[in-house]
Amino acid sequence: MRRQTFGTQMQGQDVDSASSRFACKRLLFAGLALSALTACASGGSHHHAPKAGRGVGVLLPLTGANARLGQEMLIATRMAMNTPTAPPLDVHDTAAPGSTAATAAQSAVSAGDGLILGPLTTDDTAAAAPVATAAHVPMLAFTSDMSVAQPGVWTLGIAPEQQVRRMVLAARQQGRQHFAAFLPENRLGHALGQALQQVCAENGLQSPQIMYHESLQASVLTGLKTLSAYETRAAAVVQPQPDAQPEAPKVDAAVDPANPDGAPPASSDQPAAPAATPDFPAPPFDALLLGDTGLQLGMVINALTEVHVDPTHVQIMGPGLWGAFATKLSALQGAWYAAPDPASRQAFVQQFMARYHHMPTPLADLTYDSAALVKALDQTRPAGSANGYSVQALTRPEGFGGVDGAFGFLENGKTRRDLAVFQILPSGGSRIVIPPAGKLRRSAN
């Protein structure tokens, strides 16, 4: 009878308060769901976010245009979580019909996941981040665009800011003080320019000269002439006068002015010495950041030669994307780019190829790293805690080991990367000239 009374109360019918309180106590002692007890005590039902547990939400495009990439990234995630005691993965397809990154993040939060890995793109991260931060669930996104990073949301991709910071600090150690940038008018160009401005300001360096150009040869050449102060430098060059004959000094007639020591005259068939080429003054910067690739980079290289900007006076720097075609960049010999040491990736590549018989994409590195991080934190979580994904644990000073080298997180959402500096060789290709700084740990365990 009392059970019937409690049931009718949950349906909103009028019952006396004593019976209602007694029924609630029966539920408590029976160990029934906490949500039912709360609804009973308050006289109604309310929505409460579930308490975050060990589960890990994974947000990837598993269908649609990026399905193949998303599936490979999921494979790498599962490779890293290869122990029976690893936290459970709660996988959500951000490209499924009717689904978005925001709804996928909401599903992960509703499931009680304690951490979210993903989503993939900048736009998806911007959409999903408010859901995760409102629920206080940390998010490790796979984009390299640090503009979407914020407290509680970290971007795992190797960002332009990380590359620029590594090269600027290395150039500064070599005595470079005046930085400039000649960059394409696109998203990457502006990210590189903003990074250079920020890093120079942080390190007390003079504000860099930054110029953006369109994808036309005329725009490239005109822009570089302006940036390098070409006209002013050209006017300062003293041109030789090969036709002017200096007046012969008056000497004793017994001495041959052309042969004062009486040496035998030179053979008339010997070639004349080449005329000296005037030295071109250096540009008003000693380090120049570029951001072009492909055909546009070829136009920039030609224009650099024409305006006399060369490695004799200027340290050329570029994006890590140059590493993919460094064998074709012999014209930029001496130039730098910052990237992970490929040797650190070999073990992961071998393991992946042994299982799946093809090379993993660079984005698979990121999902593997994020999952390995999760496993490491779960294994060291404090006794009695639901999970080890606190901000304090995620931002530990020593960072984490990764497929592409060590990395770490700051509380403001920024990600640190331990990158090497590569130099383009005269014959093409590149070599490491400045190894990773080693300020972050090499192992996540």
C-alpha positions as CSV (number, residue, x, y, z in Angstrom):
1,M,0.0,0.0,0.0
2,R,2.8,2.4,0.8
3,R,4.5,1.5,-2.4
4,Q,1.3,2.4,-4.2
5,T,1.1,5.8,-2.3
6,F,4.8,6.6,-3.3
7,G,4.0,5.7,-6.9
8,T,1.0,8.0,-7.1
9,Q,3.1,10.8,-5.5
10,M,5.7,10.5,-8.3
11,Q,2.8,10.9,-10.8
12,G,1.9,14.2,-9.1
13,Q,-1.2,13.1,-7.1
14,D,-2.1,14.6,-3.7
15,V,-0.9,12.5,-0.8
16,D,-0.2,13.4,2.8
17,S,3.4,14.6,3.6
18,A,4.0,12.0,6.3
19,S,3.5,9.1,3.9
20,S,5.7,10.8,1.3
21,R,8.6,11.2,3.8
22,F,8.3,7.6,4.9
23,A,8.3,6.4,1.3
24,C,11.4,8.4,0.5
25,K,13.2,6.8,3.5
26,R,12.3,3.4,2.2
27,L,14.0,4.3,-1.1
28,L,17.1,5.5,0.6
29,F,17.5,2.4,2.7
30,A,16.9,0.3,-0.4
31,G,19.8,2.0,-2.2
32,L,17.7,3.1,-5.1
33,A,18.9,5.8,-7.6
34,L,20.0,9.1,-6.2
35,S,18.0,11.0,-8.8
36,A,14.7,9.4,-7.6
37,L,15.5,10.3,-4.0
38,T,16.2,13.9,-5.0
39,A,13.0,14.2,-7.0
40,C,11.0,12.8,-4.1
41,A,12.5,15.1,-1.5
42,S,12.0,18.2,-3.7
43,G,8.6,17.3,-4.9
44,G,9.6,17.3,-8.6
45,S,12.3,16.3,-11.1
46,H,15.4,18.4,-12.0
47,H,18.2,17.9,-14.5
48,H,21.7,17.4,-13.0
49,A,24.9,16.9,-15.0
50,P,26.4,13.5,-14.1
51,K,29.5,13.3,-12.1
52,A,32.6,12.9,-14.3
53,G,34.1,9.4,-14.1
54,R,37.0,7.5,-15.7
55,G,35.3,7.3,-19.2
56,V,37.0,9.2,-22.0
57,G,34.9,10.7,-24.8
58,V,36.4,10.6,-28.3
59,L,35.0,13.0,-30.9
60,L,36.1,12.2,-34.5
61,P,34.6,12.2,-38.0
62,L,33.9,8.5,-38.6
63,T,31.7,9.1,-41.6
64,G,31.6,11.7,-44.4
65,A,34.5,13.3,-46.2
66,N,37.1,12.8,-43.4
67,A,35.9,9.3,-42.4
68,R,39.2,7.6,-43.5
69,L,41.3,10.0,-41.4
70,G,39.0,9.8,-38.4
71,Q,39.0,6.0,-38.5
72,E,42.8,5.9,-38.6
73,M,43.0,8.3,-35.7
74,L,40.6,6.1,-33.7
75,I,42.8,3.1,-34.4
76,A,45.8,4.9,-33.0
77,T,43.7,5.9,-29.9
78,R,42.9,2.2,-29.3
79,M,46.5,1.2,-29.8
80,A,47.5,3.4,-26.9
81,M,44.8,2.1,-24.7
82,N,45.8,-1.5,-25.1
83,T,45.5,-2.7,-21.5
84,P,42.5,-4.3,-19.8
85,T,42.6,-1.7,-17.1
86,A,42.6,1.3,-19.4
87,P,39.7,3.7,-19.0
88,P,36.7,3.0,-21.3
89,L,36.4,4.9,-24.6
90,D,33.1,6.6,-25.4
91,V,33.3,7.2,-29.2
92,H,31.1,9.8,-31.0
93,D,30.9,10.4,-34.7
94,T,31.0,14.2,-35.3
95,A,29.9,13.8,-38.9
96,A,27.0,11.4,-38.5
97,P,23.6,12.5,-39.9
98,G,22.0,14.9,-37.4
99,S,25.2,15.1,-35.3
100,T,27.6,18.0,-34.8
101,A,30.7,18.5,-32.7
102,A,28.6,20.3,-30.1
103,T,26.0,17.5,-29.9
104,A,28.8,14.9,-29.7
105,A,30.4,16.8,-26.8
106,Q,27.0,17.0,-25.1
107,S,26.6,13.3,-25.4
108,A,30.0,12.7,-23.9
109,V,29.2,15.0,-21.0
110,S,25.8,13.4,-20.4
111,A,27.5,10.0,-20.3
112,G,29.7,11.2,-17.5
113,D,33.0,11.2,-19.4
114,G,35.8,12.8,-17.4
115,L,37.9,13.9,-20.4
116,I,37.2,14.6,-24.1
117,L,39.7,13.8,-26.9
118,G,38.9,15.8,-30.0
119,P,37.3,17.1,-32.1
120,L,39.4,17.4,-35.2
121,T,39.1,20.8,-36.8
122,T,39.2,24.4,-35.6
123,D,35.5,25.0,-36.3
124,D,34.4,21.9,-34.5
125,T,36.6,22.7,-31.5
126,A,35.1,26.2,-31.3
127,A,31.6,24.6,-31.3
128,A,32.3,21.9,-28.8
129,A,34.4,23.9,-26.4
130,P,31.6,25.8,-24.7
131,V,29.8,22.5,-23.9
132,A,32.9,21.0,-22.3
133,T,34.0,24.0,-20.3
134,A,30.4,24.6,-19.0
135,A,30.6,21.0,-17.6
136,H,34.2,21.4,-16.4
137,V,35.3,18.5,-18.5
138,P,38.8,19.0,-20.0
139,M,39.2,18.8,-23.8
140,L,42.2,17.9,-25.8
141,A,41.5,18.9,-29.4
142,F,43.5,17.8,-32.4
143,T,43.6,21.1,-34.3
144,S,46.8,23.2,-34.4
145,D,45.0,26.5,-34.3
146,M,45.8,27.9,-30.9
147,S,43.2,30.7,-31.3
148,V,40.6,28.2,-30.0
149,A,42.7,27.3,-26.9
150,Q,41.4,28.5,-23.6
151,P,41.5,27.3,-19.9
152,G,40.3,23.8,-20.0
153,V,40.7,23.4,-23.8
154,W,44.1,22.5,-25.2
155,T,45.1,22.0,-28.9
156,L,47.5,19.1,-29.6
157,G,48.5,20.0,-33.1
158,I,52.0,21.5,-33.7
159,A,51.0,25.2,-33.9
160,P,52.7,28.0,-35.8
161,E,53.3,29.8,-32.5
162,Q,55.3,26.8,-31.2
163,Q,57.5,26.7,-34.3
164,V,58.1,30.5,-34.4
165,R,59.0,30.6,-30.7
166,R,61.6,27.8,-31.1
167,M,63.3,29.6,-34.0
168,V,63.2,33.1,-32.6
169,L,64.8,32.0,-29.3
170,A,67.4,30.0,-31.3
171,A,68.2,33.0,-33.5
172,R,68.4,35.3,-30.5
173,Q,71.0,33.0,-28.9
174,Q,73.0,33.5,-32.1
175,G,72.9,37.3,-31.8
176,R,70.0,38.1,-34.1
177,Q,68.1,41.1,-32.9
178,H,66.0,42.5,-35.8
179,F,63.2,40.2,-37.1
180,A,60.9,40.6,-40.1
181,A,58.3,38.5,-41.8
182,F,57.2,38.2,-45.5
183,L,54.1,36.1,-45.4
184,P,51.2,34.9,-47.7
185,E,47.8,36.6,-47.3
186,N,46.1,33.6,-45.8
187,R,45.3,31.9,-42.5
188,L,48.7,30.4,-42.0
189,G,50.5,33.6,-42.9
190,H,48.5,35.6,-40.3
191,A,49.0,32.9,-37.7
192,L,52.8,33.1,-38.3
193,G,52.8,36.9,-38.2
194,Q,50.8,37.1,-35.0
195,A,53.2,34.5,-33.4
196,L,56.3,36.5,-34.4
197,Q,54.8,39.7,-33.0
198,Q,53.9,38.0,-29.7
199,V,57.2,36.1,-29.2
200,C,59.3,39.2,-30.0
201,A,57.3,41.2,-27.5
202,E,57.6,38.5,-24.8
203,N,61.4,38.5,-25.2
204,G,62.0,42.2,-25.2
205,L,62.9,42.4,-28.9
206,Q,62.1,45.2,-31.3
207,S,58.7,45.0,-32.9
208,P,59.1,43.0,-36.1
209,Q,58.4,44.3,-39.6
210,I,55.6,42.2,-41.1
211,M,54.3,42.3,-44.6
212,Y,51.7,40.2,-46.3
213,H,51.6,39.5,-50.1
214,E,49.2,38.3,-52.7
215,S,49.9,35.2,-54.9
216,L,51.3,37.2,-57.9
217,Q,55.0,37.6,-58.8
218,A,54.6,41.4,-59.0
219,S,53.1,41.5,-55.5
220,V,56.0,39.4,-54.2
221,L,58.8,41.4,-55.8
222,T,57.3,44.8,-54.9
223,G,56.6,43.7,-51.3
224,L,60.1,42.4,-50.8
225,K,61.7,45.5,-52.3
226,T,59.7,47.6,-49.8
227,L,60.4,45.3,-46.8
228,S,64.1,45.1,-47.5
229,A,64.5,48.8,-48.3
230,Y,65.9,47.8,-51.7
231,E,66.0,51.2,-53.3
232,T,67.8,52.8,-50.5
233,R,70.4,50.0,-50.3
234,A,70.9,50.1,-54.1
235,A,71.6,53.8,-54.0
236,A,74.3,53.3,-51.5
237,V,76.2,50.9,-53.7
238,V,79.3,52.5,-55.3
239,Q,79.4,51.2,-58.8
240,P,82.9,50.6,-60.4
241,Q,84.0,52.6,-63.4
242,P,85.8,50.1,-65.7
243,D,86.4,52.7,-68.5
244,A,88.0,55.3,-66.3
245,Q,91.8,55.2,-66.4
246,P,93.6,56.6,-63.4
247,E,96.3,59.2,-64.0
248,A,99.8,57.6,-64.0
249,P,102.0,58.9,-61.2
250,K,105.3,60.5,-62.1
251,V,108.1,58.0,-61.6
252,D,111.8,57.6,-62.6
253,A,112.0,56.8,-66.3
254,A,114.3,53.8,-65.5
255,V,111.5,52.1,-63.6
256,D,108.6,50.4,-65.3
257,P,105.5,51.4,-63.4
258,A,103.8,48.2,-64.5
259,N,106.7,46.1,-63.4
260,P,108.7,47.8,-60.7
261,D,110.6,44.7,-59.6
262,G,111.8,43.9,-63.2
263,A,109.9,40.6,-63.3
264,P,109.2,39.1,-66.7
265,P,106.0,40.4,-68.3
266,A,102.9,38.3,-68.0
267,S,101.9,36.2,-71.1
268,S,99.4,38.1,-73.2
269,D,97.1,35.1,-73.5
270,Q,96.3,35.0,-69.8
271,P,92.6,36.0,-69.0
272,A,92.1,39.3,-67.3
273,A,91.0,39.2,-63.6
274,P,87.2,39.7,-63.3
275,A,85.9,43.0,-62.2
276,A,85.0,43.1,-58.5
277,T,81.3,43.0,-57.7
278,P,80.2,45.8,-55.4
279,D,79.0,44.6,-52.0
280,F,75.2,45.2,-51.5
281,P,74.3,46.6,-48.0
282,A,72.4,44.3,-45.7
283,P,68.6,44.8,-45.3
284,P,67.2,46.3,-42.1
285,F,66.7,42.9,-40.5
286,D,68.9,39.9,-39.7
287,A,66.2,37.3,-39.5
288,L,63.3,36.8,-41.9
289,L,60.3,34.6,-41.4
290,L,58.6,33.2,-44.6
291,G,55.4,31.2,-44.8
292,D,54.9,30.2,-48.4
293,T,55.0,26.7,-49.9
294,G,54.7,25.3,-53.5
295,L,54.9,27.6,-56.5
296,Q,54.5,30.7,-54.4
297,L,57.6,29.8,-52.4
298,G,59.5,29.6,-55.8
299,M,58.5,33.1,-56.6
300,V,59.6,34.3,-53.1
301,I,63.0,32.6,-53.6
302,N,63.5,34.3,-56.9
303,A,62.6,37.7,-55.5
304,L,64.9,37.2,-52.5
305,T,67.8,36.8,-55.0
306,E,66.8,39.9,-56.9
307,V,66.6,42.2,-53.9
308,H,69.9,40.8,-52.4
309,V,68.5,39.1,-49.3
310,D,70.8,36.2,-48.7
311,P,72.0,33.9,-45.9
312,T,75.2,35.9,-45.6
313,H,73.4,38.6,-43.7
314,V,69.9,37.1,-42.9
315,Q,68.7,34.0,-41.2
316,I,65.8,32.7,-43.3
317,M,63.1,30.8,-41.3
318,G,60.0,29.0,-42.4
319,P,57.1,26.7,-41.3
320,G,57.5,23.1,-40.4
321,L,55.6,22.2,-43.6
322,W,59.0,22.7,-45.4
323,G,60.1,19.4,-44.0
324,A,57.8,17.5,-46.3
325,F,59.7,18.8,-49.4
326,A,63.1,19.8,-48.0
327,T,64.8,17.9,-50.8
328,K,63.6,20.5,-53.3
329,L,64.7,23.5,-51.3
330,S,68.4,23.7,-52.1
331,A,68.0,27.3,-53.2
332,L,67.2,28.1,-49.6
333,Q,70.3,26.5,-48.2
334,G,70.9,27.6,-44.6
335,A,67.3,28.3,-43.9
336,W,65.6,27.0,-40.8
337,Y,62.3,25.3,-39.9
338,A,61.2,23.9,-36.5
339,A,59.7,20.5,-36.3
340,P,59.7,17.3,-34.2
341,D,62.8,15.0,-34.4
342,P,61.6,12.2,-36.7
343,A,63.7,9.7,-34.8
344,S,61.3,10.0,-31.9
345,R,58.5,8.7,-34.2
346,Q,60.1,5.5,-35.4
347,A,58.9,3.2,-32.7
348,F,55.3,4.2,-33.2
349,V,55.6,4.0,-37.0
350,Q,57.0,0.4,-36.7
351,Q,54.3,-0.7,-34.3
352,F,51.5,0.8,-36.5
353,M,52.9,-0.7,-39.8
354,A,53.3,-4.1,-38.2
355,R,49.6,-4.1,-37.4
356,Y,48.0,-2.2,-40.3
357,H,50.6,-2.4,-43.1
358,H,50.8,1.3,-44.0
359,M,52.3,4.5,-42.7
360,P,50.3,6.3,-40.1
361,T,49.3,9.9,-40.8
362,P,50.8,12.7,-38.7
363,L,47.4,13.2,-37.1
364,A,47.4,9.6,-35.8
365,D,50.4,10.7,-33.7
366,L,48.2,13.2,-31.9
367,T,45.4,10.7,-31.0
368,Y,48.0,8.1,-29.9
369,D,49.7,10.7,-27.7
370,S,46.4,11.9,-26.2
371,A,45.4,8.3,-25.3
372,A,48.8,7.5,-23.9
373,L,48.5,10.6,-21.7
374,V,45.1,9.4,-20.5
375,K,46.4,6.0,-19.6
376,A,49.4,7.5,-17.7
377,L,47.2,9.9,-15.7
378,D,44.7,7.1,-14.9
379,Q,47.4,4.9,-13.6
380,T,48.6,7.6,-11.2
381,R,45.3,9.0,-10.1
382,P,45.0,9.9,-6.5
383,A,43.3,7.3,-4.2
384,G,39.6,7.8,-3.9
385,S,39.3,10.1,-6.9
386,A,37.1,9.3,-9.9
387,N,39.8,10.0,-12.4
388,G,43.2,11.7,-12.8
389,Y,42.2,14.3,-15.3
390,S,42.4,17.4,-13.1
391,V,43.9,20.6,-14.4
392,Q,46.8,20.2,-11.9
393,A,47.6,16.7,-13.3
394,L,47.3,17.9,-17.0
395,T,49.6,20.9,-16.4
396,R,52.3,19.1,-14.6
397,P,55.6,20.9,-15.2
398,E,57.5,17.9,-16.6
399,G,54.9,17.4,-19.3
400,F,54.4,14.2,-21.2
401,G,56.3,12.0,-23.6
402,G,54.8,11.8,-27.1
403,V,55.3,10.2,-30.5
404,D,56.6,13.6,-31.8
405,G,58.6,14.5,-28.7
406,A,57.7,15.8,-25.3
407,F,54.8,18.2,-24.8
408,G,53.1,19.9,-22.0
409,F,50.1,22.1,-21.1
410,L,49.8,25.5,-19.4
411,E,46.7,26.5,-17.4
412,N,45.7,29.2,-20.0
413,G,45.2,26.5,-22.6
414,K,48.6,26.9,-24.4
415,T,50.5,23.8,-25.4
416,R,54.3,23.5,-25.2
417,R,56.3,21.5,-27.7
418,D,59.9,20.4,-27.5
419,L,60.9,21.0,-31.2
420,A,64.2,20.7,-33.0
421,V,65.6,23.3,-35.5
422,F,66.4,21.9,-39.0
423,Q,68.6,23.6,-41.6
424,I,68.2,23.2,-45.4
425,L,71.3,21.7,-47.0
426,P,73.0,23.0,-50.1
427,S,72.2,19.7,-51.9
428,G,68.6,19.8,-50.6
429,G,67.2,17.9,-47.7
430,S,67.8,19.0,-44.1
431,R,69.6,18.1,-40.9
432,I,69.1,19.0,-37.2
433,V,71.3,21.9,-36.2
434,I,69.7,22.6,-32.8
435,P,68.2,19.6,-31.0
436,P,65.1,19.7,-28.8
437,A,65.7,21.9,-25.8
438,G,65.0,19.0,-23.4
439,K,63.0,21.0,-20.9
440,L,60.1,18.6,-21.0
441,R,60.4,14.9,-20.1
442,R,60.9,12.2,-22.6
443,S,58.6,9.6,-21.1
444,A,54.9,9.8,-20.2
445,N,55.3,7.0,-17.6
